[in-house]
Amino acid sequence: MGNLPDGTNGPHVFVSDIEAPELSDEDQHHLQRVLRLKAGDPLTIGDGVNRWRPAIFGASLESAGEIVKVPPPAVTITIGFVVPKGDRPSWIVQKLTELGVDEIHLLSSQRSVVKWNPQKAEQQHQRLTRIAREAAMQSRQVRVPNIKPISEITHAASQPGVSLAHRHGERITLKQSTIYIGPEGGWDPTEVANRPTISLGPSVLRAETAAVAAASALSLLREDLLDNHSP
């Protein structure tokens, strides 16, 4: 996965320029007031796109080592989900980020409960992008997932390589590393027709459960951490 290696010390934070790093006011406040870092304490900094380096906290950041570039994953994991109501989208984005998902697609469908106007959609996209950044720092990722603005499912699913989560779908493999999760009421038959489908098991899952299940399975498969042949 795209995590920092064992042995790195201190909290992890993203900066806009890893060559000449500076903390935002918000990150400076969080590190100093919430995490209680003091001048001279170690931390790691990253650019959110596979590069990181050790640093020393203070009034200004001091680089404390060379930049390390982590190779991109051999397989890109993408999870899309039809946006549910309430604050559940925030929870889903947070957990998908912790699991190392590379892209997150926000979706709408015929059975969507949530209907965002363009202004609301932009506000929510920005908010979820911030949540992904915070979750990536907390889970010590070297990458921040790319969150795509909300798109209608028939358009989004027309892209190559997309599979829809469905109880009667095929077995999950890395050959289908882009999985879309439907709304609570399920996909409309017209949305599923003639599209590849992936099964997440026989149970009827809530949207957030299905998103995490799909991400977990793909992440474990990508890291070769599943063994289906043990006695």
Accessible surface in RSA format (square Angstrom, percent):
REM  Atomic radii and reference values for relative SASA: ProtOr
REM  Chains: A
REM  Algorithm: Lee & Richards
REM  Probe-radius: 1.40
REM  Slices: 20
REM RES _ NUM      All-atoms   Total-Side   Main-Chain    Non-polar    All polar
REM                ABS   REL    ABS   REL    ABS   REL    ABS   REL    ABS   REL
RES MET A   1    87.48  45.3  43.67  28.9  43.81 104.3  19.37  16.5  68.11  90.2
RES GLY A   2     0.74   0.9   0.00   N/A   0.74   0.9   0.71   1.9   0.03   0.1
RES ASN A   3    52.34  36.1  40.45  39.1  11.88  28.6  21.30  51.3  31.04  30.0
RES LEU A   4    14.48   8.1   0.21   0.2  14.27  35.9   0.21   0.1  14.27  38.4
RES PRO A   5    71.30  52.0  58.19  53.0  13.11  47.6  69.16  57.1   2.13  13.3
RES ASP A   6   150.94 105.7 119.89 119.3  31.05  73.4  43.17 101.6 107.78 107.5
RES GLY A   7    70.94  87.5   0.00   N/A  70.94  87.5  41.69 114.4  29.25  65.5
RES THR A   8    35.71  25.4  12.25  12.4  23.46  55.9  15.51  20.8  20.20  30.5
RES ASN A   9    94.57  65.2  86.80  83.9   7.78  18.7  12.81  30.8  81.76  79.0
RES GLY A  10    33.44  41.2   0.00   N/A  33.44  41.2  16.99  46.6  16.46  36.9
RES PRO A  11    32.38  23.6  22.25  20.3  10.13  36.8  31.65  26.1   0.72   4.5
RES HIS A  12     8.91   4.9   0.00   0.0   8.91  22.8   0.00   0.0   8.91  10.4
RES VAL A  13     3.39   2.2   3.39   3.1   0.00   0.0   3.39   2.9   0.00   0.0
RES PHE A  14    11.26   5.6   8.86   5.5   2.40   6.3   8.93   5.4   2.33   6.7
RES VAL A  15    10.90   7.2   0.08   0.1  10.82  26.1   6.55   5.7   4.35  11.8
RES SER A  16   121.74 102.9  77.37 103.3  44.38 102.2  57.92 123.3  63.83  89.4
RES ASP A  17    64.52  45.2  61.16  60.9   3.36   8.0  25.45  59.9  39.07  39.0
RES ILE A  18     0.98   0.6   0.00   0.0   0.98   2.4   0.00   0.0   0.98   2.7
RES GLU A  19   111.52  64.0  90.18  68.2  21.35  50.8  38.60  74.7  72.93  59.5
RES ALA A  20    65.35  60.1  53.53  82.6  11.82  26.9  59.89  84.3   5.46  14.5
RES PRO A  21    15.71  11.5   8.03   7.3   7.69  27.9   8.03   6.6   7.69  47.8
RES GLU A  22   140.02  80.4 127.65  96.6  12.36  29.4  43.61  84.4  96.41  78.7
RES LEU A  23    29.09  16.2   3.39   2.4  25.70  64.6   4.40   3.1  24.69  66.4
RES SER A  24    57.94  49.0  42.93  57.3  15.01  34.6  51.12 108.9   6.82   9.6
RES ASP A  25   131.07  91.8 120.54 120.0  10.52  24.9  40.04  94.2  91.02  90.8
RES GLU A  26   122.89  70.6 112.59  85.2  10.30  24.5  51.19  99.0  71.70  58.5
RES ASP A  27    10.24   7.2   9.67   9.6   0.57   1.3   0.96   2.3   9.28   9.3
RES GLN A  28    43.89  24.5  43.89  32.1   0.00   0.0  28.87  61.4  15.03  11.4
RES HIS A  29   107.92  59.0 103.21  71.7   4.71  12.0  73.38  75.6  34.54  40.2
RES HIS A  30    82.51  45.1  82.24  57.2   0.27   0.7  53.25  54.9  29.26  34.0
RES LEU A  31     4.78   2.7   4.78   3.4   0.00   0.0   4.78   3.4   0.00   0.0
RES GLN A  32    77.67  43.4  71.78  52.5   5.90  14.0   7.54  16.0  70.14  53.2
RES ARG A  33   142.94  60.0 134.73  68.7   8.21  19.6  25.30  34.6 117.64  71.3
RES VAL A  34    88.06  57.9  65.98  59.7  22.09  53.2  70.26  61.0  17.80  48.3
RES LEU A  35    78.85  43.9  58.05  41.5  20.81  52.3  61.43  43.1  17.42  46.9
RES ARG A  36   167.35  70.3 157.33  80.2  10.02  23.8  55.28  75.6 112.07  67.9
RES LEU A  37    19.23  10.7  14.32  10.2   4.92  12.4  14.68  10.3   4.55  12.3
RES LYS A  38   144.62  70.6 139.92  85.9   4.70  11.2 107.78  97.0  36.84  39.2
RES ALA A  39    86.73  79.7  57.09  88.1  29.64  67.4  57.52  81.0  29.21  77.4
RES GLY A  40    47.69  58.8   0.00   N/A  47.69  58.8  26.55  72.9  21.15  47.4
RES ASP A  41    48.46  33.9  48.07  47.8   0.38   0.9   6.55  15.4  41.91  41.8
RES PRO A  42    61.82  45.1  60.55  55.2   1.27   4.6  60.55  50.0   1.27   7.9
RES LEU A  43     1.54   0.9   0.04   0.0   1.50   3.8   0.04   0.0   1.50   4.0
RES THR A  44     2.02   1.4   2.02   2.0   0.00   0.0   2.02   2.7   0.00   0.0
RES ILE A  45     0.00   0.0   0.00   0.0   0.00   0.0   0.00   0.0   0.00   0.0
RES GLY A  46     0.00   0.0   0.00   N/A   0.00   0.0   0.00   0.0   0.00   0.0
RES ASP A  47    30.25  21.2  10.45  10.4  19.80  46.8   8.19  19.3  22.07  22.0
RES GLY A  48     6.38   7.9   0.00   N/A   6.38   7.9   4.00  11.0   2.39   5.3
RES VAL A  49   100.08  65.9  94.96  86.0   5.12  12.3  96.23  83.6   3.85  10.4
RES ASN A  50    18.60  12.8  18.60  18.0   0.00   0.0   0.00   0.0  18.60  18.0
RES ARG A  51    68.09  28.6  68.09  34.7   0.00   0.0  14.58  19.9  53.52  32.4
RES TRP A  52    19.22   7.7  19.22   9.3   0.00   0.0  18.55   9.9   0.67   1.1
RES ARG A  53    29.32  12.3  29.32  14.9   0.00   0.0   0.00   0.0  29.32  17.8
RES PRO A  54    43.99  32.1  43.99  40.1   0.00   0.0  43.99  36.3   0.00   0.0
RES ALA A  55     1.18   1.1   0.00   0.0   1.18   2.7   0.00   0.0   1.18   3.1
RES ILE A  56    48.50  27.6  48.10  35.8   0.40   1.0  48.10  34.6   0.40   1.1
RES PHE A  57     7.89   3.9   5.29   3.3   2.59   6.8   5.36   3.2   2.53   7.2
RES GLY A  58    10.69  13.2   0.00   N/A  10.69  13.2  10.68  29.3   0.01   0.0
RES ALA A  59   111.86 102.8  68.65 105.9  43.21  98.3  76.38 107.6  35.47  94.0
RES SER A  60    89.73  75.8  75.49 100.7  14.25  32.8  47.32 100.8  42.41  59.4
RES LEU A  61    22.17  12.3   0.37   0.3  21.80  54.8   0.37   0.3  21.80  58.7
RES GLU A  62   109.71  63.0 105.84  80.1   3.87   9.2  36.25  70.1  73.46  60.0
RES SER A  63    44.35  37.5  23.63  31.5  20.72  47.7  18.43  39.3  25.92  36.3
RES ALA A  64    54.02  49.7  18.17  28.0  35.85  81.6  29.51  41.6  24.51  64.9
RES GLY A  65    28.74  35.4   0.00   N/A  28.74  35.4  23.60  64.8   5.14  11.5
RES GLU A  66   146.37  84.0 139.78 105.7   6.59  15.7  60.70 117.4  85.67  69.9
RES ILE A  67    49.41  28.1  25.99  19.4  23.42  56.4  25.99  18.7  23.42  63.6
RES VAL A  68    63.46  41.8  60.37  54.7   3.09   7.4  63.46  55.1   0.00   0.0
RES LYS A  69   134.93  65.8 111.45  68.4  23.47  55.9  87.38  78.6  47.55  50.6
RES VAL A  70    28.84  19.0  27.79  25.2   1.05   2.5  28.84  25.1   0.00   0.0
RES PRO A  71   103.15  75.2  92.66  84.5  10.49  38.1  96.55  79.7   6.60  41.0
RES PRO A  72    87.32  63.6  74.77  68.2  12.55  45.6  74.77  61.7  12.55  78.0
RES PRO A  73    37.27  27.2  12.85  11.7  24.42  88.8  24.73  20.4  12.54  77.9
RES ALA A  74   108.92 100.1  60.80  93.8  48.12 109.5  73.20 103.1  35.72  94.6
RES VAL A  75    40.86  26.9  37.55  34.0   3.31   8.0  40.86  35.5   0.00   0.0
RES THR A  76    69.68  49.6  61.70  62.6   7.98  19.0  32.93  44.2  36.74  55.5
RES ILE A  77     0.16   0.1   0.16   0.1   0.00   0.0   0.16   0.1   0.00   0.0
RES THR A  78     7.62   5.4   7.62   7.7   0.00   0.0   0.68   0.9   6.93  10.5
RES ILE A  79     0.00   0.0   0.00   0.0   0.00   0.0   0.00   0.0   0.00   0.0
RES GLY A  80     0.00   0.0   0.00   N/A   0.00   0.0   0.00   0.0   0.00   0.0
RES PHE A  81     0.08   0.0   0.08   0.1   0.00   0.0   0.08   0.0   0.00   0.0
RES VAL A  82     2.33   1.5   1.53   1.4   0.80   1.9   1.53   1.3   0.80   2.2
RES VAL A  83     4.78   3.1   1.92   1.7   2.86   6.9   1.92   1.7   2.86   7.8
RES PRO A  84    11.44   8.3   2.32   2.1   9.13  33.2  10.27   8.5   1.18   7.3
RES LYS A  85   128.58  62.7 126.42  77.6   2.16   5.1  70.93  63.8  57.64  61.4
RES GLY A  86    67.32  83.0   0.00   N/A  67.32  83.0  41.38 113.5  25.95  58.1
RES ASP A  87    94.85  66.4  82.73  82.3  12.12  28.6  40.62  95.6  54.23  54.1
RES ARG A  88    44.63  18.7  43.04  21.9   1.58   3.8  37.43  51.1   7.20   4.4
RES PRO A  89     2.73   2.0   2.73   2.5   0.00   0.0   2.73   2.3   0.00   0.0
RES SER A  90    10.56   8.9   9.74  13.0   0.82   1.9   9.92  21.1   0.64   0.9
RES TRP A  91   111.38  44.7 107.13  51.9   4.26  10.0  92.07  49.1  19.32  31.3
RES ILE A  92     0.00   0.0   0.00   0.0   0.00   0.0   0.00   0.0   0.00   0.0
RES VAL A  93     0.00   0.0   0.00   0.0   0.00   0.0   0.00   0.0   0.00   0.0
RES GLN A  94    66.56  37.2  66.56  48.6   0.00   0.0   2.36   5.0  64.20  48.7
RES LYS A  95    53.51  26.1  53.07  32.6   0.44   1.0  20.82  18.7  32.69  34.8
RES LEU A  96     0.00   0.0   0.00   0.0   0.00   0.0   0.00   0.0   0.00   0.0
RES THR A  97     1.35   1.0   0.32   0.3   1.03   2.4   0.43   0.6   0.92   1.4
RES GLU A  98    56.29  32.3  44.62  33.8  11.67  27.8  12.62  24.4  43.68  35.7
RES LEU A  99    45.49  25.3  45.02  32.2   0.47   1.2  45.24  31.8   0.25   0.7
RES GLY A 100     5.56   6.9   0.00   N/A   5.56   6.9   4.34  11.9   1.22   2.7
RES VAL A 101     5.34   3.5   0.55   0.5   4.80  11.6   0.57   0.5   4.78  13.0
RES ASP A 102    19.63  13.7  11.05  11.0   8.57  20.3  12.75  30.0   6.88   6.9
RES GLU A 103    43.40  24.9  43.40  32.8   0.00   0.0   5.61  10.9  37.78  30.8
RES ILE A 104     0.00   0.0   0.00   0.0   0.00   0.0   0.00   0.0   0.00   0.0
RES HIS A 105    26.29  14.4  26.29  18.3   0.00   0.0  22.69  23.4   3.60   4.2
RES LEU A 106     0.96   0.5   0.66   0.5   0.30   0.8   0.66   0.5   0.30   0.8
RES LEU A 107     0.93   0.5   0.47   0.3   0.46   1.2   0.47   0.3   0.46   1.2
RES SER A 108    27.35  23.1  26.89  35.9   0.45   1.0  15.81  33.7  11.53  16.2
RES SER A 109     5.37   4.5   0.00   0.0   5.37  12.4   1.59   3.4   3.78   5.3
RES GLN A 110   108.19  60.5  75.16  54.9  33.03  78.6  35.75  76.1  72.44  54.9
RES ARG A 111   102.55  43.1  87.00  44.4  15.54  37.0  35.59  48.6  66.95  40.6
RES SER A 112    12.09  10.2   1.16   1.5  10.94  25.2   1.39   3.0  10.70  15.0
RES VAL A 113   106.78  70.3  82.52  74.7  24.26  58.5  87.38  75.9  19.40  52.6
RES VAL A 114    24.55  16.2  16.04  14.5   8.51  20.5  20.75  18.0   3.80  10.3
RES LYS A 115   147.94  72.2 115.46  70.8  32.49  77.4  96.65  87.0  51.29  54.6
RES TRP A 116    49.11  19.7  17.06   8.3  32.06  75.3  10.94   5.8  38.17  61.9
RES ASN A 117    91.64  63.2  81.66  78.9   9.98  24.0  34.02  81.9  57.63  55.7
RES PRO A 118   118.95  86.7 106.22  96.8  12.73  46.3 113.38  93.6   5.58  34.7
RES GLN A 119   128.35  71.8 118.67  86.7   9.68  23.0  42.89  91.3  85.46  64.8
RES LYS A 120    86.29  42.1  85.16  52.3   1.13   2.7  40.38  36.3  45.91  48.9
RES ALA A 121    17.35  16.0  14.22  22.0   3.13   7.1  14.47  20.4   2.89   7.6
RES GLU A 122    89.09  51.1  85.77  64.9   3.32   7.9  43.37  83.9  45.72  37.3
RES GLN A 123    92.36  51.6  86.05  62.9   6.31  15.0  35.13  74.8  57.23  43.4
RES GLN A 124    23.35  13.1  23.35  17.1   0.00   0.0   1.24   2.6  22.11  16.8
RES HIS A 125    35.11  19.2  35.11  24.4   0.00   0.0  30.32  31.2   4.79   5.6
RES GLN A 126    89.54  50.1  85.79  62.7   3.74   8.9  24.36  51.9  65.18  49.4
RES ARG A 127    67.78  28.5  67.78  34.6   0.00   0.0  41.58  56.8  26.20  15.9
RES LEU A 128     0.00   0.0   0.00   0.0   0.00   0.0   0.00   0.0   0.00   0.0
RES THR A 129    55.35  39.4  55.35  56.1   0.00   0.0  53.89  72.4   1.46   2.2
RES ARG A 130   127.17  53.4 125.36  63.9   1.81   4.3  55.52  75.9  71.65  43.4
RES ILE A 131    31.23  17.8  30.16  22.5   1.07   2.6  30.16  21.7   1.07   2.9
RES ALA A 132     0.23   0.2   0.23   0.4   0.00   0.0   0.23   0.3   0.00   0.0
RES ARG A 133    74.95  31.5  74.95  38.2   0.00   0.0  34.00  46.5  40.95  24.8
RES GLU A 134    87.50  50.2  82.58  62.5   4.92  11.7  32.51  62.9  54.99  44.9
RES ALA A 135     5.78   5.3   0.48   0.7   5.30  12.1   5.29   7.5   0.49   1.3
RES ALA A 136     0.00   0.0   0.00   0.0   0.00   0.0   0.00   0.0   0.00   0.0
RES MET A 137    24.89  12.9  21.52  14.2   3.37   8.0  21.20  18.0   3.70   4.9
RES GLN A 138   128.58  71.9 104.66  76.5  23.92  57.0  61.23 130.3  67.35  51.1
RES SER A 139    23.73  20.0  10.26  13.7  13.46  31.0  17.46  37.2   6.27   8.8
RES ARG A 140    62.44  26.2  62.44  31.8   0.00   0.0  47.97  65.6  14.48   8.8
RES GLN A 141     4.54   2.5   4.54   3.3   0.00   0.0   1.10   2.3   3.45   2.6
RES VAL A 142     0.00   0.0   0.00   0.0   0.00   0.0   0.00   0.0   0.00   0.0
RES ARG A 143    36.32  15.2  33.03  16.8   3.29   7.8  25.82  35.3  10.50   6.4
RES VAL A 144    40.40  26.6  24.38  22.1  16.02  38.6  24.38  21.2  16.02  43.4
RES PRO A 145     8.51   6.2   2.30   2.1   6.21  22.6   3.54   2.9   4.96  30.9
RES ASN A 146    73.86  50.9  67.01  64.8   6.86  16.5  28.75  69.2  45.11  43.6
RES ILE A 147     8.76   5.0   0.22   0.2   8.54  20.6   0.22   0.2   8.54  23.2
RES LYS A 148    83.88  40.9  83.88  51.5   0.00   0.0  46.49  41.8  37.39  39.8
RES PRO A 149    78.54  57.2  74.01  67.5   4.54  16.5  74.04  61.1   4.50  28.0
RES ILE A 150    49.34  28.1  28.34  21.1  21.01  50.6  28.34  20.4  21.01  57.0
RES SER A 151    31.64  26.7  23.93  31.9   7.70  17.7  28.92  61.6   2.71   3.8
RES GLU A 152    70.47  40.5  64.18  48.6   6.29  15.0  53.71 103.9  16.76  13.7
RES ILE A 153     0.40   0.2   0.40   0.3   0.00   0.0   0.40   0.3   0.00   0.0
RES THR A 154    62.22  44.3  55.93  56.7   6.29  15.0  38.53  51.8  23.69  35.8
RES HIS A 155   117.66  64.3 112.12  77.9   5.55  14.2  72.73  75.0  44.94  52.3
RES ALA A 156     8.76   8.1   5.39   8.3   3.38   7.7   8.76  12.3   0.00   0.0
RES ALA A 157     9.69   8.9   0.29   0.5   9.40  21.4   0.29   0.4   9.40  24.9
RES SER A 158    71.19  60.2  39.80  53.1  31.39  72.3  37.09  79.0  34.10  47.8
RES GLN A 159    90.14  50.4  85.60  62.6   4.54  10.8  34.43  73.3  55.71  42.3
RES PRO A 160   128.52  93.7  99.11  90.3  29.42 106.9 110.50  91.2  18.02 112.0
RES GLY A 161    56.05  69.1   0.00   N/A  56.05  69.1  40.21 110.4  15.84  35.5
RES VAL A 162    11.29   7.4   4.31   3.9   6.98  16.8   4.31   3.7   6.98  18.9
RES SER A 163     1.34   1.1   1.31   1.7   0.04   0.1   0.04   0.1   1.31   1.8
RES LEU A 164     0.54   0.3   0.54   0.4   0.00   0.0   0.54   0.4   0.00   0.0
RES ALA A 165    14.74  13.6   7.59  11.7   7.14  16.3   7.92  11.1   6.82  18.1
RES HIS A 166    63.54  34.7  55.09  38.3   8.46  21.6  35.03  36.1  28.51  33.2
RES ARG A 167   126.52  53.1 109.46  55.8  17.05  40.6  34.57  47.2  91.95  55.7
RES HIS A 168   152.12  83.1 120.90  84.0  31.22  79.9  85.00  87.6  67.12  78.1
RES GLY A 169    17.71  21.8   0.00   N/A  17.71  21.8   1.04   2.9  16.66  37.3
RES GLU A 170   125.80  72.2 122.87  93.0   2.93   7.0  44.81  86.7  80.99  66.1
RES ARG A 171   170.79  71.7 153.92  78.5  16.87  40.2  69.10  94.4 101.70  61.6
RES ILE A 172    32.35  18.4  26.01  19.4   6.34  15.3  26.01  18.7   6.34  17.2
RES THR A 173    50.89  36.2  49.61  50.3   1.28   3.1  50.17  67.4   0.72   1.1
RES LEU A 174    53.00  29.5  42.04  30.1  10.96  27.5  42.31  29.7  10.69  28.8
RES LYS A 175   186.17  90.8 150.84  92.6  35.34  84.1 101.87  91.7  84.30  89.8
RES GLN A 176    51.12  28.6  51.08  37.3   0.04   0.1  10.12  21.5  41.01  31.1
RES SER A 177    20.25  17.1  18.34  24.5   1.91   4.4   0.00   0.0  20.25  28.4
RES THR A 178    23.39  16.6  23.20  23.5   0.19   0.5   3.73   5.0  19.66  29.7
RES ILE A 179     0.00   0.0   0.00   0.0   0.00   0.0   0.00   0.0   0.00   0.0
RES TYR A 180     2.90   1.4   2.90   1.7   0.00   0.0   0.00   0.0   2.90   3.6
RES ILE A 181     4.70   2.7   4.70   3.5   0.00   0.0   4.70   3.4   0.00   0.0
RES GLY A 182     9.78  12.1   0.00   N/A   9.78  12.1   3.37   9.3   6.40  14.3
RES PRO A 183    16.80  12.2   5.44   5.0  11.36  41.3   8.50   7.0   8.30  51.6
RES GLU A 184    88.90  51.0  56.16  42.5  32.74  77.9  43.97  85.1  44.92  36.7
RES GLY A 185    54.59  67.3   0.00   N/A  54.59  67.3  34.63  95.0  19.97  44.7
RES GLY A 186    29.15  36.0   0.00   N/A  29.15  36.0  28.91  79.3   0.24   0.5
RES TRP A 187    20.35   8.2   6.25   3.0  14.10  33.1   5.43   2.9  14.91  24.2
RES ASP A 188    25.16  17.6  25.16  25.0   0.00   0.0   0.00   0.0  25.16  25.1
RES PRO A 189    92.77  67.6  82.44  75.2  10.33  37.5  89.17  73.6   3.60  22.4
RES THR A 190    93.15  66.3  74.81  75.8  18.35  43.7  77.63 104.3  15.52  23.5
RES GLU A 191     0.36   0.2   0.28   0.2   0.08   0.2   0.36   0.7   0.00   0.0
RES VAL A 192    27.11  17.8  25.49  23.1   1.62   3.9  25.49  22.1   1.62   4.4
RES ALA A 193    55.70  51.2  36.86  56.9  18.83  42.8  47.83  67.4   7.87  20.8
RES ASN A 194   162.73 112.2 112.06 108.3  50.67 122.0  42.78 103.0 119.94 115.9
RES ARG A 195    64.35  27.0  49.52  25.2  14.83  35.3   9.85  13.5  54.50  33.0
RES PRO A 196    82.82  60.4  70.22  64.0  12.60  45.8  82.00  67.7   0.82   5.1
RES THR A 197    24.59  17.5  20.28  20.6   4.31  10.3   4.83   6.5  19.76  29.9
RES ILE A 198     2.59   1.5   2.59   1.9   0.00   0.0   2.59   1.9   0.00   0.0
RES SER A 199    27.33  23.1  20.71  27.6   6.62  15.3  11.31  24.1  16.03  22.5
RES LEU A 200    40.46  22.5  11.77   8.4  28.69  72.1  19.33  13.6  21.13  56.9
RES GLY A 201    27.96  34.5   0.00   N/A  27.96  34.5  23.33  64.0   4.63  10.4
RES PRO A 202   115.68  84.3 104.60  95.3  11.08  40.3 111.67  92.2   4.01  24.9
RES SER A 203    69.48  58.7  57.98  77.4  11.50  26.5  29.65  63.1  39.83  55.8
RES VAL A 204   117.76  77.5  88.41  80.0  29.36  70.7  89.95  78.2  27.81  75.4
RES LEU A 205    58.57  32.6  34.45  24.6  24.12  60.6  35.82  25.2  22.75  61.2
RES ARG A 206   128.23  53.8 124.38  63.4   3.85   9.2  53.42  73.0  74.81  45.3
RES ALA A 207     3.99   3.7   0.65   1.0   3.34   7.6   3.40   4.8   0.59   1.6
RES GLU A 208    26.78  15.4  26.78  20.3   0.00   0.0  11.39  22.0  15.39  12.6
RES THR A 209    63.23  45.0  58.87  59.7   4.36  10.4  43.52  58.5  19.71  29.8
RES ALA A 210     7.77   7.1   7.77  12.0   0.00   0.0   7.77  10.9   0.00   0.0
RES ALA A 211     0.00   0.0   0.00   0.0   0.00   0.0   0.00   0.0   0.00   0.0
RES VAL A 212    36.74  24.2  36.74  33.3   0.00   0.0  36.74  31.9   0.00   0.0
RES ALA A 213    34.19  31.4  23.50  36.3  10.69  24.3  30.73  43.3   3.45   9.2
RES ALA A 214     0.00   0.0   0.00   0.0   0.00   0.0   0.00   0.0   0.00   0.0
RES ALA A 215     0.05   0.0   0.00   0.0   0.05   0.1   0.00   0.0   0.05   0.1
RES SER A 216    31.47  26.6  30.69  41.0   0.77   1.8  23.43  49.9   8.04  11.3
RES ALA A 217    23.01  21.2  19.44  30.0   3.57   8.1  22.66  31.9   0.35   0.9
RES LEU A 218     0.00   0.0   0.00   0.0   0.00   0.0   0.00   0.0   0.00   0.0
RES SER A 219     5.47   4.6   5.45   7.3   0.02   0.0   1.81   3.9   3.66   5.1
RES LEU A 220    67.70  37.7  67.65  48.4   0.06   0.1  67.70  47.5   0.00   0.0
RES LEU A 221    51.61  28.7  41.64  29.8   9.97  25.1  42.42  29.8   9.20  24.8
RES ARG A 222    32.12  13.5   9.38   4.8  22.73  54.1   8.68  11.9  23.44  14.2
RES GLU A 223    57.16  32.8  40.05  30.3  17.11  40.7   7.89  15.3  49.27  40.2
RES ASP A 224   122.59  85.9 102.72 102.2  19.87  47.0  29.03  68.3  93.56  93.3
RES LEU A 225   118.60  66.1  88.69  63.4  29.92  75.2  93.87  65.9  24.73  66.6
RES LEU A 226    91.15  50.8  69.64  49.8  21.51  54.1  71.14  50.0  20.02  53.9
RES ASP A 227   101.32  71.0  70.32  70.0  31.00  73.3  36.60  86.1  64.72  64.5
RES ASN A 228   106.64  73.5  81.43  78.7  25.21  60.7  25.27  60.8  81.37  78.7
RES HIS A 229   166.56  91.0 136.06  94.6  30.50  78.0  97.14 100.1  69.42  80.8
RES SER A 230    71.73  60.6  44.57  59.5  27.16  62.6  33.75  71.9  37.98  53.2
RES PRO A 231   179.83 131.1 107.43  97.9  72.40 263.2 148.77 122.8  31.07 193.1
END  Absolute sums over single chains surface
CHAIN  1 A    12304.5       9768.0       2536.6       6849.2       5455.4
END  Absolute sums over all chains
TOTAL         12304.5       9768.0       2536.6       6849.2       5455.4
